């Protein structure tokens, strides 16, 4: 899942887009995971990758992050 706009949105914009039905919380979670996977090797800032937990919880967020 590619959301090129993800890098330009702040949390408020993401929540508005979820409420408007433009994206789902699961799509946003996947976009975040993609960014972490791509950038973490150089940054080494994410130690515990709880991606499965994030995916599970994103399903239960009907109104946004």
Number of C-alpha atoms within 10 A of each C-alpha: 8 11 14 9 8 15 10 9 12 9 11 11 12 20 19 15 17 21 16 12 12 9 16 22 25 21 17 22 19 19 19 17 18 15 14 17 12 11 13 13 10 7 9 9 10 12 7 6 11 10 14 10 9 16 17 12 14 19 13 12 13 12 14 21 19
